[in-house]
Amino acid sequence: MNQYIIPANSKKSQLYFGLFRGIDLIVLMTGGLLTLVLLLAMKGDTLLSMVLKLLPIGTAAFLVFPIPYYHNVMVFIREMYLYYTRPRKYYWRGWCATYEQE
């Protein structure tokens, strides 16, 4: 009898640092680089200017933040977009795989 136990975290070994996909790291690094450029290029230390300077890294961190039932917010937004732009008709079949007539 060939029964294999798959560990619950087997997918995490395929991710960078056990949390990020390649595109997630690219988004996070791009947000960090853009924030660094804005911090060095823009003058001003008011609250509004600091919010504008930190907006790219905040947005990138929000997109790669993990949420339950999805990998992260970016995957959730993509799935929600695909669900609403490509509607399908789902047929209810119940919990039974086969139907029998009497």
Order of alpha helices (4+ residues) and beta strands (2+ residues): alpha-alpha-alpha
